[in-house]
């Protein structure tokens, strides 16, 4: 009994301290930075008036998709401490849910994406009910097993086209402007995911998730319903990934298991969060931008080959040697984090 009271006291003291720090940080946090960044991203499609800038918009859309997914993954992997390598299953669920509705009814995924996210969230809650009983390496293995099971299922499900997938109808607008609706949809998803991550980080719910990450046994002793909070974190992180999958499927005009269910997609979410600093709000954004920039640079200079992958991996290793807690996390720990990156 005394142990439980002691632990409860520690948790309450930590909560009070974090609330004080949050208030102080909120007073000095430069709110104009995310607002300015959002304004720039809103105006980015204006470059379409110039010929040859189509790829820039594609790259922006691609980066926004991974910002949404890595920020969502960070809710489970960063705040809660459960590393999932099967999160692209929800990417697939979202893509197939909205994609099949589009294929059979003609209703755009831009309309059905929130429902795709909800379906992915419900599936995530159910999967979390089973897999989150495991911890550490066992949970990581179970997430990979989930990915493999999903790949076998979709490869052999004739209703959704099996391994060949389904071709989706395209928007009937000029090709020069065809990317813009999907760009804005992905921008909305990314902004919502980052804002949700920020709100969770500065809430009692986020405090409980970080308590679970630090010591789940002590968190349980303090009266935190760890299982429910983990399942809820799993469901929220699946929601935005599912929405991103829905929009991405229509954007590339076809859905196929080999597009969604490859471990590289899940690995990218993890690497982007770790490189930027998992458990921070700005970390996944920084990691996404840097990893995509590295990859694009090496593809342009070395070609799309194993050498490019090797070079990108080498840069990752060097970066993490100097920034073991990620760029944002390490700089914050050393009190050298620039104000424009202090979103926590």
N, C-alpha and C positions, 0 to 999 in steps of 0.2 A: 504493500500500500504506500509506504513512504517512498519507494523507488518511483512509483507512478506519479506521485506528487512532485518529486524532484524533477522528473523528466518534463512534466507539464509546466513547471516553473521555468525550465530552460527554454521550452518552446515559446511560452508567452513572452519571456525576456527577449528572445530572438525576434519575435514578431514586433514587439515595441521598438526595438533597435532598428529593424528594417523599415518600419513605418516612418521613423524619424529621418533615416537616411533617404528614403523615397521623397519625403517632403522637401528636404534640402536639395536633393538632386533635381527635383521638379522645378525648384526656384531658379536653378542655374542652367537647366537643359535648354539648348537652343532649339526651340520648336520650329524656327524658320527653316531648319535644314530639311526635315522630311517634307515640309510643305513646298519648299522650293524644288526638291527632287521630284515630287509628285507633279508639280506644274510643268517642269521640263518634260517629263514622260508623257503628260497629256498633250503637249504641243509637238512631240516627236513626229507623228504622222504627217506633219506639214511638209516634211522633206520629200514626200511623194510627188510634189509638184515638179521635182527635178528627176530626170531620167537616170536610171542606174542606181537608185537608192533603195530599191526593193529589198535587197539583202540586209541592209541596215535595219529595216523594220522587222524583217524575219528574225534577225539576231536579237533585237529588243524583245520581241514576243517570246522567243526561246528562253531568254534570261529571266523574264518575268514569270514564266511557267516554273522554272527551277527556284526562283525566289519564293514563290507560293508554296512549293512542295518542301523545300528545305526548312522554311520557317514553320510549316506544319509539322514536319518530322521533329523539329527542335522541341515542340511541346512535349512529346513523348521521350525522345532520346536525350534532349538537353536538360529540361526541367525535372523530368521524372527519373532519368537515368537508365531507361530501358532501350537498348540499342536494337532497332529493328532493321533487318536486311530484306524484308518482304513487303515493304510499304507500297511498292508499285503494284501490288495486287489491287489496291484501292484505285490507283491510276487506271488500271484495266477495267475495273467494275464501272467506274464513271464513264469511261470511253465507250464501253459496250452498252450500258444502259441507255445513254442518250443517242448513241450511234444507231442502235436498232430501232428506236422510236423514229429517228430521222429517216432511216431506210424504208420503214413500212408506212409511215404517216406523213412524212415530209415536214414535220415540225423541227425547226432548227434547234441545235444543241445550245444555242445562245439563250433559248427560252427554258430548256429542260435541265440545264447545268445545275441549278440549285437542288433539283430533285435527285439528280445523279449523286451530288454530294451527300444528300440525306441518306440515300440508299447505301453508299459507301460507309457512312457514319454508323448506320445500324448494323451493317456487317462487321465493322470494326469493333463495335461494342460486344457483339456476340463472340467474335474471335478472341477479344481480350478476356472475356469471361472464362475461356478455356486456357489460353496460352499464358496469361499473366499470373497464373499460379506458380509458374517457373521463374527463376531468377538467373541473372548472370549469363554465362555461356549457354546454358540450357535454353534460355529464352531466345538467344540469337539463332541457335540451331533450329528451334521451332519456327522462327520467322522465315528461315530459308526453306524449311520443309513446306510451309504454307505456299511459298512461291512456286515450288515444284509441283505441288498438288493442283494449284490453279492452272499452271501451264498444261498439265495433262488433261484437265477438265475442258479447258477452252479449245485445245487442239482436237478433241474428239466430240465436241458438241456441235452436231450438224445444224441445229437451228440458227446458230450464229456463224455458220460458214466453216466451222472447224479450223484447221491450220491455214486455210486459204483466206479466211476472213470475209469481209463484206465491203464492197465499194459504196461510198456515200455520195449523194448528189451534192453539187456545188452551188454556191450562191450565184444568182444570175446578175452579176455586176461586172464592170470592166476589170480586167486582170490587174490593172495598176492600183485599183482601190480595194481589191478583194481581201487583202490582209487586214485592213483597218478595223472592221467589226471584231475580228478575233483578237486583235491587239488590245483594243479597249476592254474586251471581256476579260482577257488575261491580266490586264492592268488592274481591273477591279478586284479580281480574285487575289492577286498578289498583295494589294493594299489592304484588303480585308484580312488576309492571313497575318500580315505583319502587325496590324492594329490589334487583332485578337491575341497574338503572342504578347504584345505589350501589355494589354489589359490583364491577361492571365499572370504575367510576371509581377504585376503590382496589385494582386488581389490575394485574399485569404486562400483561395483555391491554389494559386501559384505557390504560396508559402508552404502549403501542405505537400505539393508535388516536390518541392525542393527538400523538404524534410524526409520524404520517402527516398529521394536520391542520396541523401547523406547517410541515413541509417533507417532502413525500413522497420526493423524490429523496435527501435526506440520510438519511431513514429506511431506504431501500433500501440505501444505501451502508453503513449500520451493520449490515446483515445481517438486517433485519426483512423477513419475507415479506409485503410490503404487500398483495399481491393476495388472499392467503388471509385475512388479517385483515379486509380490507374486505368480502369475501364473507361472512365469519362475522358481522360486525357487521350486514350487510344482513339475514341470515337471522334473527338474534336480534330485530332491530327489527320484522321482519315477523310474528314469532310472536305477540306480544301483541296486535298490531293485528288479526290473523286471529281470535283468541279473542274480542276485543271485537265484531267483526262478526258472529260466530256468535250471541252472546247478544242483540245488538241486533236481529237479524233476527226472532227468535222474539218478542221483546218488542213490536215494532211489528206483528207478526202477518202480515207479507208481505215478500217480497223482490222487488226490481225494480232494474234497472240505474240508473234515475234516482235511486234512494235512496242507492246506494253510490258510483257512478262520476261524481260531480260534483267539479270541481276545488276547490270551496269547502271540502270536507272536508279535503283535503290542505293547502290554504292555512291552515285553522284550526290544524292540527298545527304548521305552521311558525310562524305568528304567535304562538301561545301559547308556544312555546319561545323565540322571539326576545324577546317582551315580558318574560317572566320572567327570561330569561338562558340562552341555549343553552350547552351544555357544563357546566352545573351540575345538581345533583340536584334541588334545590328549585325551580329556575327554571320548568320546565314546569308544576309545580303552581300556583305563584303566577300565571303567565301565564294558565292555564286559568281559574282562579277569577276573575281580574280581567276577562278578555275576556267571559266569560259574564255576569258582573255588569253590565258596561257595556252589553252587548247587551240584557239583560232590562230594565235601567233605561230605555234609550232606546225600546224597544218599548212599555213602559208609558206613557211620557210623549209620545212622538212617533208611536206607531203602527208597525205592521209595514210599512214602506215604504222607499223609497230614502233618505229623510231620516234614518231610523234607521241605515242602513248608512253614510251620510255622517258622521253624528255619531260612530259607533263608530270609523270610520277616522281622523277628526280627533283623537280622544283617543289613538289609537295613535301617530299622528305626533308629537303633543306629548310623549307619554311617552318615545318613543325619542330625541327631541331632548335631553331631560334625562338619559335613561338609555341611552346609545348601546350599551352591552353588556348591555342588559336590566336589570331592576330588581335582581335578585340579583347579577348579574355586576358592575354598576357600583358598587353599595354595597360589595361585597367588595373591589373595586379601590381604593375610597376609604377602606377600613377603617371603614366605617360600617354594616356589615351587622349587624342584630340577631342575638343568639345563637340565637334560636328559628328563624331561617332558615339558620343555618350548618350545612347538612347535608353539606357537602363535606369 
